[in-house]
């Protein structure tokens, strides 16, 4: 079976697990553990420590695998493992938490050093009135114009589909025809 | 006809909103005490901004662009006049959107307040009241007793929080409760000297991240990933840290070493970032996946 791999990464509590859950056809396989650190506990009680795994079967010979990385940088050894062989990746950002943008910039830096595949910055929680505008997120991350920054609501399947399709389209455009 | 008024009646944020929404082209002149400012508008946006302060000793401070606008946002009052004119200053020095600047200004103000609050905590020293008011019964919980035992008249709340490895916010809350019960007093120490208003540094996106990381957000890999030619400008790759053992070496990252001194920064041999080989996929496969996702 041929497998196409997409990685969903981003800062802590940006909505990566939710994003995969919204689109995966299988119950997401995740490795959640109780949060121990006080500052992280203020945001959520459980966190991904190794990976999230979601799957979309295209046909009996082809499947799309979605891998979610842990958000905290202390688990960054997993990023390298999960990123291996991926065709593209998504960097999730929580639009309601501007303090997270520095962390998101670090994730982008790490991944762009490691991979030269297309990626999209996903501005999650755009349904929240306190969410930062997408173009402001781009401005704060100091991204080049050709990197797309898309609005998203990770719990809304249509929104997740739109993001995935945009990334796949980018991969399509930057892929050379293989015989 | 000119539009005139005072920032007390119409704050700068509202004034700019009105002028940009009305698509006005002209120059806004502002004055306050020893300060003069000029903001030019064109095509629904700010074109340029200049501020000139003169202090009582006759020394001048001159600001322009975004820095000038951040300065103006701090003005609580000041006379303004807006003149419709197409004669704009020769220099265009504002590139950032006004709404971005307002968000940045709010963020900076929040951070300033937060720092001020933290400063207060660092500078607050709790002291036991020698003769507390008589109360038939005072019930304290374990945490309050712990804090009470730490108070020696010398340590500040921050030092107590550090010593007991507790969140300073918890310590502050406990201390405030003990103060309400009349058992301690919170004595504020003298503020250290702070920087003058003129030495304030303003936010720049590149300051957000350190120089190396800001640069690496435009790394050659990123450009290649999107089928673009890497920019023809110097790119400083984060230093590669090499270990004598078999530890992995990833740019800017390193595994837990026995001692940091084992690691010697190595200058990259060339300016190109090295990435893993790009995986291959057939376009037909991608089309199939996209069709499936559209149908979900």
Interface residues (C-beta under 8 A of the other chain):
Chain A: X2 X4 X5 X23 X38 X56 X58 X59 X62 X64 X76 X77 X80 X84 X85 X86 X87 X98 X101 X102 X105 X106 X108 X109 X110 X112 X113 X114 X115 X116 X117 X118 X119 X132 X133 X135 X136 X139 X140 X141 X142 X143 X144 X146 X147 X157 X161 X164 X165 X168 X169 X170 X171 X172 X173 X174 X175 X177 X178
Chain B: X96 X97 X99 X100 X103 X107 X167 X205 X206 X208 X209 X213 X214 X216 X217 X218 X219 X221 X222 X223 X224 X225 X226 X227 X228 X237 X238 X248 X250 X251 X252 X253 X255 X273 X275 X276 X278 X279 X280 X281 X282 X283 X285 X286 X287 X288 X289 X290 X292 X293 X294 X296
